[in-house]
């Protein structure tokens, strides 16, 4: 489909303008993805964890698991301890939980596509310039979120200390969820938008 824009109407894609817009779109994509996750599973989180875990943290665990990031639960009682991986989405009773796996790619493809349309990207190079930097904003939100989504508790009985800690694995959250997902899917969205114009 041919564009009706004249050369003077076309917004030029520059590295500086696309980086700022793409990073902002990355932040927005992460927030939208989390909010949709919250709408889908917050009730289940409240039922499963009650007052032991803040609902927003439990929802974040589902959000990270939707990015294929493991949620680790570790506990230690005295000198004995162990770690296990939670499988929240697979064990979910919520009808919408299975949709969580496709949510991050869809949001990121949409972000990349919208940016390519907004900046009138016309070739593959411009699509990459517009789509790839989404990882800057998305990665910042996902990395920071992984740090604050950890829930810890400790107690003592009869002189024996007990601690528990649950949260997303930090390195996979940053690399997989914060860098690879947006690089692949936002760039794919921008390329698709350019290819269909």
Secondary structure, 3 states (H helix, E strand, C coil): CCCCCCCCCCCCCCHHHHHHHHHHHHHHHHHHHHHHHHHHHHHHHHHHHCCCCCHHHHHHHHHHHCCCCCEEEEEEECCEEEEEEECCCCCCCCCCHHHHHHHHHHHHHHHHHHHHHHCCCCCHHHHHHHHCCHHHHHHHHHHHHHHHCCEEEEEEECCEEEEEEEEECHHHHHHHHHHHHHHHHHHHHHHHHHHCC
